[in-house]
Amino acid sequence: MPNKGAPLGPVRILLVEDSPEDAELLSDQLLEAGLQASFERVDSEVALRRVLADWTPDIVLSDLSMPGFSGYQALQILRELHPRVPFIFVSGTMGEETAVEALHKGANDYIIKHQTVRLPSAVARAIRESRSEVERQRVEDELMRAQRLESLALLAAGLSHDLRNILQPLLIVPDLIRDRSDDPKIIRLADVIAECGRRGHEMVESMLSFVRGSRQPSERIVLQRLFQAVGMLLKSSLPRNVDLQLEVADDRMAIEANYTELQQVLLNLALNAIQAMPDGGRLSLVADRAGSESGGQVRIRVSDQGVGMDQATLDRLFSPFFTTKANGTGLGLVSCHRIVDSIGGQIKVSSTLGEGTCFDLLLPLQEAALGDGEDEQPLVRPGRGERLLVVDDEATRLSLLGNALSSQGYRMRLASDGAVAMRHLQEAGLPDVVLVDSGIPLLSAGQLLAEMQAMGYRGPAIVLEDSHAPAFADGQTPAGISVHVLPKPLEMQRVFRAVADALGVD
């Protein structure tokens, strides 16, 4: 074999040949040429289909005419089952017209049996070209996935700002509701609204983290409570012929993770399981210990009695944009895998066609007792007429901040950008505290504070900062002004506390 190109290594050659003697001659010639080859021989359609179902050759060498079978049939079957595997006719009956027809039908080359001197080089070239084409296709697929992920990142970044602004009232309004009502039902409704706002913001961050690879803040999650929440959310999606089973072996089991992301994983797996059971069945979510030691793992098992998956589907299950659904995105399970991996866990899957699928999430265990409540924050003393300047270009948040702080006893000045803020300063004088969003137009937060400092302002400043856009990325803050950074999304109790702390009020 000519030694042009990189070594081929071991190759698998399938011979479609009714003559054992001719097959042996071909094999000997290829081995003598230096090919590290193993061979299989078939001489019928049934045998060919059986071999190709369990074995993928690197190349097929086929005679043209055989009793009850033809090389054209073999070529058609190969293209049906393994379209990228090269195919070479090796026949003693091929004329020029027959050879041209063979190439038109998809053969890679043809060799005359009594002129096989170029057979080793033809085989080597065909295998190299096939491998090069497979690699080229793989690189193109990877590039396409990368481009689609980049587009998704741009879309997520563009949507995140608007979604945060839409969700912001869900964090501010509940505190206003609580201050204006003693009705327990109204207060409970405010708590639900606030919780929805927090989870909504976390979902936005989760969307961004998918494309940016960032890690979401974690919290201690008691699995019993998580399962109760997931069960409630699934009720609206549960068909009558699907029975939901929720079981937690120990109600003290807890893990350290981001609540919204882990809930998203369980909901994604559960909804996939429901769709896999068109004829009904049992959907089980079970949490137990994966090991006997207290410092072991929690196993969360999501299993169904659905249609199951074949091995080819399992092999690509966590590949970006791979989906078996007509309207699927191919990102759900990729996101699940990323979330589980980010908390030091593993996700394993087993499936049998016609019997169902089982996902096992193996997560680090953290011992936790029920009844651990959140630390209660001390009440913040209302304002006493202190003058506040709030600068924010998002109209809804600006209005809500103004109403909320005004209800606390502060005198408010509101500005939608740096120019309006400067006009207020010139007309009404310097405030006691300034709250400024890091992304205001016309004048940046730093420039506005620098202008105020030049006007003689020495009071505190509270900067509302987006985690992805630091207010003072260059590290320069105005001298003489005490800057307090308040991360978004905002919750009014934190805003009230920040203002009180900036004023030095206990």
N, C-alpha and C positions, 0 to 999 in steps of 0.2 A: 504493500500500500504506500503510495507517495506520502511523505511525511510533511506535507504542506499544512500549515495551520496548527492549532493547538491539538494535543493528543485527545482522542475521543474517549479514552477510558473504556470500561466494559460496556458493550452494546448488546441489545437483544434483537435478534433477527427472526422474523417469521417467514417461513418458506411455504408458499402455496404451490405445491408440486405433487403430481400423482406418481412420479417416478422416484423411488428411494435412491436409485443410483445417481440420477441427475442432481438430486438434493445433496447427496454426499460429495459429489464433485464440486458443487458450488461452495459448500461449507469448507472443504479442504483448501480451495483456492483463496478464500477470504482469510482463513487462519494463517496460511503460508505467507500472505501479504502483510501480516502483522496485526490484524484486527483481533482485539480481545472480545470475542463474540461467543454468545450462547444461542442455540437454535431451537426452534419449534417448527414442526412440519404438519400441515393439514392438506387434505385433498377433497374437501366437500364443504358445502355451505353450512351444514350443521356443525361440523368440527370447527370451522372458522369463527362462527358466532360464539361458540362455547369458549374458545380460547380468548377472543377479544373481550368477552364479558368480564374475565378475571385477570387479564394480563394486557399491558400496553407495550407493544414492541417499539423499538427505535426506528425500524424500517421494515417494509414488507417487500419481498421479492416473489414475483408470481409468474407462473407459466401462463400462456394465453389460452390454450385449449386443453381441457381435461375431460374425461368421460363424465357426462352429467353435470359438469360445472365449467365455468369459464373465468378467465382473468378479469373480464369486464364486470362480472358479478362480484368477484372478490374486491375490486376497486370500489364499487358502489357501496358494498357493506362497510369497508374501511372508512370511507368518507362519511358514512352515516354514524358510525360509532366513535371514530377517532379522526376527525377531519384534518388534523395537523400532521399526522404521521406520514412520512414520505412513502411513495409506492413506485417500484421499478418493475417493468415487465422484463422477464428473461425468457425468451422463447426462440425456438428454431423455425418458426413459421411466420415471422413478421417481415412483411415487405414494407416499402416506403410509405404506401398509403395507409397500411395498418398502423404503422408507427405514429404517423401524424394524427390518426384518429384516436390512438391511445393517449397522446398528449392532450388533445382537445377534451377528452373525457376526464382529465385530472391526474394522469400519471406524471411522475416527475422525470422519468427517463425510460429508455428501452435499451436492452442489450440482446444481441443475437447469441444464441447458445454456443455456436461454434466459433464465436469471436468475443470471448469473455475477457480479453486481456485488460480492458478498461473497467471491468466490473468493480475491483476494489476501490479505484479512485472515484467512480460514480457513486458507490455506496457511501464513502467518506464525505464526499461533497454534499450529497443529499441530506445526510444526518447533520452536518455542520449548518447547512442552510436552514434546516428545520429548527434546530436549536436557536440559531440566531433570530429567526422569526418569532419564536416563542418568547425569547428575551426582549425583543423589540416590543412585542405586544404587552408584555408585563410592564416595561418601562412606561409605555404610553398609558396604560391603565393607572399606574401609580401617579403619573403626571396629571391625568384627568381627575383622579380623586383629590390630589393636592389642590388643583384649581377650584374644584367644587367646594372643598373645605375652606379655601381662602374666600370664595364668594360668600359662603355661609358666615364666615367670621365678619366680613364687612356688613352683611345684613344684620347680624346679631348686634354688632356695635352701633349701627344706626338706629335699630329699634330700641335698644336698651335705654337711651336717654328719654325717649317719648314714653316708654312703658313705666319708667320710674316716676315720671311726672304724673301719669294717670293714676298710679297706685299711691302716690304720696298722700292724698286726702284720707285714704283708709288708715293711715297712721296718726294723722293730726286730729281728724274729726272725733274719734272715740274719746279723747281726753276732754274735748269741749262738751260732748254729750254727758260724760260722767259729772262734770262740774255743774251741769244744769238740771240734774235729776237725781232723786234719791230712790227711784223705782228700781227694785232689784232686777226686774225683767229688762228694763232699758239698759241698766249697767251691764247685764249679761250680753245683751245684743251689741253693746259697744265693744266688749271683750272679743266677741266673735269677729266683728269688723276689723279690729286691730290685728287679730291673729291672721285673718285672710290677707291683710296688707303686708304683714311680715313675711308670710309664706310666698306671697306674690313677688316681693322683692328678691327673696332667695331663689325663686325659680328663674328670674331674670339673670341673677348672678350665675346660676347653674348653666343657663344657656351660654353665657359668655365663657364660663370655665371650660365648657366642652370644646370650644374652638381655640381657647387660649391656654388650656392646660393648667389653669390656676386652681388652688385648693380652697374649698369653702370652709368657713369656720365651723368647728364641730361642737357638739354638745352631748351630754349624757342622755341616752335614749333608753327608756324602760320598754322592753319589747311588748309587754302586755298592753301598754297604752298605744304603742304604734300599731299593733294588730287590730285593736278596737277601732282606731281611726281609719285604717285601710278597709276594714269590713264595712264601715259606714259609707265610705266613698264608693265601694263596689256595688252596693245594693241597687243603685240606679242602673247599672250596666249588666246585672245578673239575669240571664234568661230563666224562665220558670223551670226548664228541664236541667238546669245546672245547680248542683248542691254545693254550697260553700262550707268548708270545714276550716275553722281557725283554732289552733291549739298551741299554747305556750307551756312547756314542761314545768317551768319555774317562774312564778310571777315576779321574782326578784332579779331575773336576768336583765342585764343592761349592756349596751355597747357605747363606744365613743364614735360619733359620726355626725354628719349634717342631717338633720331630721328630714328636711324637704327632699334632699337627694335620695336618701334611703327609702322614703315613702314613694318617690318616683320609680325607683327600681322595682319595688314590690307591685305597684300598680301596673307597670309596664309588663312584667312577667305574668301577672294575673289576667290582664286583658288579652294578652297573646294566648293564654291557656283557654280562655272563654271562646275566642275565635276558632281555636283548634278543636272545639267540641260542638260542631253544628247539630249533632244528634243528642247532645246532653251528656251528662256524666258528673263526676265529682271533682271539684277544684279544692285542693288542700294547701293550706299554708301552716306549716308546723315549725316551731322553734324548739330546739333542745341543745344539750351540750354535745359537742363533737368529741370531747376528751374527758377523761375522768378527773383530771387535775383542775383546781379552781382557777388557775391561770391559763386554761386552755382556750377553746374556741366555741363560739355559738354557731350552730348550723341552722340556717333558715331554709327549709325545703318548700319549693313551690312545684306541685305536681298536678297533672291532669290525666284524664282518660280519653284523650283526643286521638287525632289521626296519626300523630307521631311524625318523625322525620327520618329520611334515609341518610346514609353516611356522607353523601356528597353535600347535602344541605348542612349537616353538622360541621363539616370541615370548613364551611364558609360562613358560619353563623354569626361570627363577630367581625366580619369584614365590613368596612364602611360602604354604605349604599347597596349592600346585598339584601334583597328582600324577596319573599315568596308571595307577598300580598300585591294585589292589583294597584292599590292606592298607597302602598307603604313607602317610607322614605329610606329605609335601610340604616337608620341612625339610632333606633331605640335600643337595641341590644348592645351596640357599640358604646352608647352612653352608660348603660348599666354596667358594662365591663369596666369602663373608666372609673365610675363611682366606687365600685367594690374594690378595685385595685388601689384607689387613692387612700382608702382607710386601712390598707394592709391586709385585705381579704382576698379570697379566691372565689371564682365562680366556675362551677362544673356542671356539665349537662350530659344526660343520657336519654336516649329515646329509642323506641321500637315502633316501626310502622304498624298502625292498626291498634296499638295498645296504649300509647301515651308518651308524655315527656316529663322529665324531672330535672329541675334546676336546683342545685345546692349552693347556697352562699355560705362560705366559711369565713366568719368574722371574729376579730379579737374580742374576748369576753372581758367585761368590766363588772365587778361585783357592785351592786347598788341596792339599797333598801328603798322600798316604797315609802311615800310620805315625806320625801325630801322636798320641801317647797322652795320656791325662789326667795332669795333675800328681799325683804320688803325695804323699799327706799323710804327714807324719812321724808315727811311732808316739807315742801318748799314754801317759805313765807312769801306771800304775795308782795308785789311791788308797792312803792310808796310815791308814785308819781315820777320815778326816774325817766329820763328822756332816752328813747331807743331809736336808732336809725337802722332800718332793715333794707338791704339792697339785694334784690333777687330778680332775674329776668324771667322766671317762670311765674306767670300771673296767678295761677291757682294757689301755689305754695306761698307766694307773697301775701295774698289776701288772707289765707288761713293763718299764717304766722302773725299778721297784724291783728286779726280778730282775737286770736288766742292770747297773745301777750297783752293786748289792751284789756282783756277780761281779767288779767292778773293785776291790774292796777298800774301799768306802765303807760306813759304818753308816747304815741307812736308817730314816726315819720317813715313813709314807705317810698322806695325808689326802684324803678325797673332797670336802671343801668347806672354806670358811673357818672354820666353827665347830669342826670336828674339828681343824683346824690349830692354832687357838688353845688347844684342850685339850692337844695335844701340847706346845706351847710352855710351858704352865703346869706340866705334869708332868715334862718332860724337859729343860727349859731351851732356850736359843737354839742353833740349828744353826750350822755353819760356812758353809753355802750353802743357799739356798732356791730350789727350782724351782717355779714357780706358773703354772698355765694362766690365760690372760687371761679365760676365760669361766666361772670357777668360780662356783657359787651362794652365796647367803647373804652372803658378803663378797666384793667385787670384789678383783682382784689389787692394785689401788692401795690399797684400804682395809686389806687384810691387811698390806701392807708398811708402811702408816702406823702400824697398831697395833704391829707388830714394832719399828718405829723408836722408838715411845713406850716400849717395854719395854727399850730399850737396844741393839737390834740395829744393828750397823754393818757387817755383812758384805755380800757381794755377793748379788744376786738375779738369777736367770735367768727371764725371762718367756717362756712359750711363746705365741706370738702368731699369730692367724689373720690372713691378709693383708686379709680383708674386714671385720675387727673389731679395729682397733688397741686395744691395752691401755690406752693413755693418750691417748685421742682429744682430751682437753681440754688436753694438753700438760703436765699436772701430775704429776711423779714425786716420791716421798718424798725429802726432803732428807737427806743423810748416808748414803744407800744407793746403791751402784753397781749400776745396772740394766743387764743384758745381755739384749737381745731375740733370741730364737731362733725363726725362722719355722717354722710347720708346713707340710707334714708333716715329722715328725721322722725323722732317720736317726741310728742310735746313735753312729756315729763322730763326727758333728757334736755330739751331746749330750756325749760323752766329752771332746771338745776344748773345748766351752763351759765344762764344769765345771772342767777343768784350767786354762783361761785365767782363770776367775773366781777360782780359788784362787791364781793366780800361779805355777802349777807348770809348769816347762819340760818 
